[in-house]
Amino acid sequence: MTQVVLGENEGIESALRRFKRQVSKAGILADVKYHKHFETPLEKRKRKAVTARRKRRMK
């Protein structure tokens, strides 16, 4: 679970920026998109292309 603790003189904008960065690093949004019920054909092609690229890079 991602948490952001506000500093004493920290603005909400910077805290929100840190939160968004932590969420993207943790891969939460990508995981949600992967597990959603319906995937359009375009999204399916993009996902398969990315996984193929990753597999090629690992070899």
N, C-alpha and C positions, 0 to 999 in steps of 0.2 A: 504494500500500500504506500502511495506517495504522500508525503507530508512536507509542508513548508512552514517553518516557524519564522514569524516576523521579528526582525530586529527592532531595537528600541527606536531608532530614527529612520526606519526603512519605509519607503512608500509602497502603496499597494501595487503600483505598476511594476516595480522591480520584483516584488514577491510573486506576482502573477507570471512574469517572464521566467523566473526560476522554476515555478511550478510546471509551466508548459515544457520547459527544457527537460525536467526530470521525467515527465510523462512520456515524452518522445524517446528519451534514452531507455526507459523501461520497456518500451514497445507496447504499451497498453492499448493505444488506439489501433495499431496494426493488428493486435490480437482480437479486438472487438470487431474490426472489419472482416477478419478472417472467419470468425465464428457467427457472423450474421446469417440469417436464414436464406436469403436469396442473393445470388451473385450473378451480375449481368455477364453476358458473353465477353464483353470488352474487359471487364475486371478479371475474368477468368484467364484470358489470354495474357494480360499484363502480369498476373501472379505467376503463371507458368513460365513466362519469359524471365522473370526475376529469379525464380528458383533454378531454372536452367543455367542462367548466368552464374549463380552462386556455385552450382555443382561444377561447372567448367573451371571456375577460379580455384576450387579446392583440389582439382586433379593435378 
